[in-house]
Every structure is written in C-alpha cells, then in structure tokens.
Amino acid sequence: MPDRTAAMIADIQRLVRCESPSDDLDAIARSADAVALLGETLLGRAPERLTIDGCAHLRWRFGEGERVLLLGHHDTVWPLSSIRSHPAEVEDGVLRGPGSFDMKAGLVIAMHALAALPDRDGVTLLVTGDEEPGSATSRTLIEEEARRSSAVLVLEAAGPGGALKTARKGVSRYEVHVRGRAAHAGLEPEQGVNATIELSHQIQAVADLADSHLGTTVTPTRMRGGTTSNTVPAHASFMVDVRARTVAEQRRTHEAILSLTPRLDGAVVSVKGGINRPPLEPDASAELFARADRIARGLGIGPLRAMAVGGASDGNFTAGVGTPTLDGLGAVGGGAHADDEHVIVAELPARTLLLTALIAELLTESPAGVPMRSAAR
C-alpha cells in the first residue's frame, strides 16, 4: 500500500473542521455532507443517506453479499466553535482537534482501507450521527445491519498504545423519582412526607447494588429535590449510571432498580429508564482478535494488545445481537472528549494496513467457512 499519510491528515482535518455536535441536527447534516463527499471521492460511490428523526446517517453497501460491517460515527461531544480554540493542526507528529480521536480519524482509516481493496464485494460501511448521546435514532439500523453480517469491525479509537477493545461494559441509565407530601418546615413538618429523606434511602439502596469483584458499578449521579428552604420537599429525583461486564449482571441490577420500594409511609417511588447498551463480552471478540493479531504479526506490525474498557460504543449493540465484534480499530492517540484530544500521525498507515488486510481475509472466506456467525442467521 502506498504511503498516503499526507492525504489522510488532510482528510481528517477536513472532517474535524466540519464540526458536528450531536445535539445540533443542522451541524450533523453538514457533517454528513462532508463525510459523504470524502467517501464518494475515495470509494467512487455516493452513500445512501438515512435521515431518522432529523439525524443524518450514511451507508455504503458494496455487492450483494453481507459479510463484513464497518461501523463508525461522525457526531462529537464538542459544541460549535470549539475549532477556534482547538484548531485541527499537526505539530511534532500529533494531529489535534475536536473529534479527531473520537472518531473522525477512524472514519478516514476505514475509507482509506476500503479504497485499497481491489474488491469490496460483501462490505458495508455504516456511519451514524448520534452515537455520543446513546444512538437513539440509529440503534435499530445498527442492529439490522449487524444481523446481516458475519463480522463487525468498529472504528472507534484504540486504547493506550494502540490496544484493541475486546470487551466493553454494558450501560444502563435510570431516573428515580420520589413523591412525598409538602408541609411547612417550621409549623408542622410532621404533616409532610420528606421526599429528600426518602431519596437518601433510595440512593443508598441503589449504591449497594454495585459489585466490585464482578466489575459492576452503580453510580448515583445528578440529584434534584425540594422547592424552598422552609418547605418539606414533596418531590425529589436522582439519576443512576450502571456499568456491567456481563448480561447477567446487567439484568440483576436492572431488575433490582425497577423493584425499588419506599421506606417512608406515604412516599411513592417510580423509576424511568433501563438498559441502554448490552455488554460486549470477551467471547464476542475472541476469534476476531486472534485473527487480527495473527495478521498484524505477519505484516510486522504486531503483536497486538487487547483490553477491556468501561465505556460503551455501538459495538455493544452488534455484539448484543450475536454478531462477532472487534472494537478499537481506529486511531491511536488519546484525550477523547478532552482538551488534549489527539491522533498520533505515524500510526495511521499501520492501522489502515491492518484493517485492509483483516477485511480482505474475511472476504475471501465463504460464509460456511467462517468460524464465526453465518450471514444467513
């Protein structure tokens, strides 16, 4: 493969400079235009534009067979005008800019890898526009594409040192509401039912569901309650973030939170929310990682490292429907969502070479010969 580092840098900068905060649908539409144009230039084909509830997603399908799904997103957490204080510049071999690492460089790696393939028959590239806030409009699309595929390669950023992500915790999110009864805090507090006190009981009950030995975290986060300083609170609420390594743990915490009961007479507890993303368990990625590691060693760019992370991605959805999934194939760098977000330029060619070779090998095998999942399943 010829060295296309300079072209990749220019392409990443072009995408980074087209800002795409998830909550700005106009910006997402402009970003989709930029990604579509780049893909059309490199791949010789315009994508399907799939707009769901105003959010723009893009899909390239090559050939009739559905075998390998490349998955990424073009939205970022950065608000408009961040590019002014965090310009897309390269200095000392490091490319910086909002969304560069998470994950616009991954999109460029995917497109350049596909461009290097002489035959793309059987590949789908799906680029979504709402991954950061939870993929509300794209989840069904992602799962449908995964069910058509034998393998999913996720272009999210790599872990430290270029590690691939072979396990991700599942994510559940809840909002616990407490209804009490208001009363004057000075004249007759005993006539009230204090929603804040009930909330404290529920917060402790939820926190007690965590299991450090199994890696399950249950974290009460934002809390609200009360109206004035001299009124027994009639309403209060708090949010909960749950991360679990296994489906069993995610189900256990889910059922427990939905079963919360009040401790104070007269209080009412209700729960909204639920499971957002299932876990990406190690079994879902083991064969693909072993394959990628073997390929990397053969190319002289291995061995590869594997790691498990607490953060989720759309790869959780694809693993959740039973499709083998390997994550973290995107850029090497660091600082996702932070001021020092960056990509190590020297790693771009190797990541692209690895992805190209991995796709090519997967495409050469017949569906019946792939020791993963049948595309007809």
N, C-alpha and C positions, 0 to 999 in steps of 0.2 A: 504494500500500500504506500503510495507516495506521501511524503510529509505534507499534510495540509494544516499544520498548526496555525499559520498566519490566517488562513481562511476561517478556521474555527474560532479564533479570537474575534475576528471581525463579526462573525455571525452571532456569537454570544453577546457582544457589545450591542449589536443591533436589537436583539431581543430585550436585553436589560434596559436599554434606553426607552423602550416602549413599555411604560410602567403598567402594572396590571394588578392593583389591589382587588382582592376577592369581592369586596362589598361595593365595588363600582362597576356596574354592568356595562356602561359605555366604555370604560377603560379595558374591560375584559374583551369587548368586541374589537377594539382597536388592536389589542394584543393578538387576538385570534387572526386578524388580518395579517399581522407581521409574521406569525408562525406559519400561516398558510402560504404566504409568498415565499418564505425560505424553503419550505418543503417542496413547493412546486418547482423552485429553481434547482434544488438538489436531486429531487426524485422524478422530475419530469411529469408530475401529475398533481392537479389540484385536489385537495381533500374534500370529503363530504363535510358540510358544516351542519352541526346538530345543535340547534338552539332549544334549550329546555328551560322554561320559566325565565326566559330572558338571558340565560347564561350560555355562552358560546363554547362548544366542544368541537373537536376536529377528529376525523377518522380517515386514514388511508388504508385501503384494502388492496392487496396485490394477489391476483389469481383467485381461483375458486376454492382451493383447499384452505381450511382454517387450522393452522398448526402452531404458530408462534405469535403471541401477542406482546408487543412492546407498549409499555404503559408509562405515561408521564402527565404532568400538569403544567399549565402556563400561568396560573394565578400565583400571587405572592402575598405576604403579610404586610408589605411596605405601602404606606399611603402615598398618594400622588405628590410629586415634587421632591421625594426623597433623593432622586437622582441629582438634585442640585448640591446637596451636602455629601452625597456618596456617589461620586461620578464613576462611570464604567471605564476605568483606566487600568493599564498594566504597568507595574513597576517592580523591578527586580524579580521577574518571572511569576508574579502574582497578579491575577486579574480580580479586581474588586467591583462591587456594585450591588445594589439591592436586588435580591432574587437570583444572583449569578450562580451561587452554590445550590440553592434550593428554589427551583431546579432547572433554570434555563440552560445552563451548560449541559445538563443531562439530555435535554431535547436536541441540542446540537450534536452531541455524541451519537444519539440514536439516528439522526438523519444522515450524518456522515458515514456511519457504519452501514446503513442501508444503501447509500449511494455507492459504496464499494462492492456491493454484492452483484455478481453478474445475473443472478436470478433471484427475484424476491417472491416468487410464487408461493403462497402459503403464509405470508406475513401480514399482520395488521398492526398499524401504529395508531394508538388512541391517545389523544392529548386533551385532557379535561380542564375546565375553567373554575372549579370550586373545591379543590382538594383541601386547601388550608382550613376552611371552616367546617369540614366534615363530609363533603361530597353529596350534599342533599339532592341535587338535581342529576348527578352523574352516576350514582351508585347502581341503579338498575342497568344502565348502559354498560358499566364496567362488568357487572356480574354476567350479563348476557354474553358479552364478548369472551369472558373467561370460560364460560361453559362450551363455547365453540372451539376452544383451543386446547392443545396438549401441554403447553408450557407458557408461563408468563414471565417476562423479563422486565423488571421495574427499574426505571432510570432515575430513581431518587438518588441523592448524593451518597457517596461512600462514607463509611465510618472512618475513624482515625487511622492514618496510614494506608488508606485505600481498602479497608476491610469491607467485605460484602456482608449484607444483613440477612442472616439466615433464620432469624426469629424476631418477631415483634409482639409486644403485648397487645391484647385486645383492649378496647376502650369502651367504657360505659359512662354516661353522663345523666345526672338526675337533678331535679329541683324539689326539695322537700318543703312543703307549706304547712304551717301550723295556724289554726284558727282558735283564738281564745275568746275572752269577753272583756271589753273595756270597762274601766271604773276609775274614779278619781283616786290618785295615788295617796292623797293626804286624808280625804274624808272617809272613804270606805274601800280601801284596797281589797279587803276580804270578799267584796262582792264581785271582784273580777276573776278572770282566769288568765294568768300571765303567759302570753304566748312566748315571751323570751325565755322564761324558765323552762317551759316545755321544749323549746328549741334546744336548750342546752342539753337536756336529756337525750334528744334525738341525735344531736351532733356526737355525743359520746357513744351512743349505740352504733352509729354508722362507723365511727373511727375504730371501734372494737372489731369490726369485720375484717380488718387487714390481717394478713398472714405473711410475716417477713420471711419465714422459711420457704414458702411457696412463691415468693416474689409478688404477692398480691398487695397493691397499695390502694387504700381507700382514703381519699383526702377531701375533707370538707373545705370549701373554698369561699366564694363570696357569700356574705350574710347580710340580711336586711331585717329590720324589725322596729316596731313602735311608731308613734306619731309625735308625741310631745313628751317633755321631760317629767310632767306630772300626771301622766295617764298610764294606767296598767295596759300594756300592749295587747291589742286584740288580734294582731296579725304579725307573723314573722316567717322568714324563709331562709334557706341556705342551699347552695349548690354543692354537688359532690362529683369528684373525678375518680373513677375506678380504673385501675390497670391490672390485667391478669394475664399470666403466661399461657393458661390452658382454658379450653372451653368449659371444663368442669368448674374451675374457679370463677370464671365469669358468670356462669349460671348460678352458682351458690350465692355470690354477692347480690346478683340481680334479684333473686327470689327473696333474700333477706331484706333488702331495701324496700321492695314492694310490700313487705309484710310488716313494716313499722307500725307500732300501736302507741297511742298516747299514754303518758304516765300520770297526768293530772286529770282529775274529774272535770268533765266539761270541755276538755280540749279535743280538737279534731286534727288528725294528721292525714295529709294526702301527698302523693308522690307523682311527679311527672317525669318523663324521660325514659331511658332504657339503654339497651346495648347499641352502641354506635358502630363499632368495628369489631369483628371476631379476631381472636389471636391468629397470628401467622406462626404456627408451631413448627419446630425444627424438622419434623418428618416431611413437611410440605416442600422444603428446600434442599433436603439432603442430597438427592440424586443430582439435581441441577448444580449444586455447589461442587460436588465431586467432579462432575463433567467440566465445569468452568476451570477448576483448579488444574485438572489434567491438561486442558488446552493451554492454560497460561504457562505451565511448566514447559510444554512443548515449544511455545513461542519465545521462551527465555524471559518471560515477564512474571513468572511465578516464583515461589508458591504464593497462593492467595490466603488471606486470613478471613475467618468468619467471626461474626459477633451477633449477640442478641441485644436488642435495644428496647427501651420503654416506649418510645414514640411510635405512633401508628402511621400507616400510609394506605394508599389504595390497594397495595399488595395484600393487606389483611382481607379485603373483600374477595380477591381472586383465590386466595388460599381457602377462604371460608366456603366457597362453592366446590372445593375439591380439586382445583387445578394446581399442579406443581408450580411454585412461585419462587423466584430468586430476586432479591431486592438489593439496592445499594450499588447498582452497576453504573451509576452516573459519575459525576465529577469527584475528584479528590481535592480536598480543601478543608474548610471549616467555617465556623461563625454563622451558621444558619440562623436567620431571624435577628441577628445581632449586628452591631456597628462594624465589626471586623469581618463580615461575610466575604469569603474569597475562594478562588479556584487556583490550584497550582497548575500553571500552564504546561509544564514539562510532562505532566501525567496524561494530558489529553490524547496524544497519539496511542499510548498503550491501552487506555480504556476503550478507545474506538476499535483498535485491532482485536482486543479480546471479545468485544461484543460482536463484531463482524464474524469472527471465527466460530463463536458459540451459535449464532443464528444459522450459519452455513451448515454446521454439523447437524443441528436439529432438523433442518430442512431436507437433509439427504436421507433421513431415515423414514421408512414407511410408517404410517400410523400404527400398524400392527407390531412393528419392531421397536417402537419407542417404549422403553420400560417405565413409562410414567402413566399417562392417562390417555385413553383412546379419545380421539376427536369426536367420535360418534356418541360418546357417553352423554 
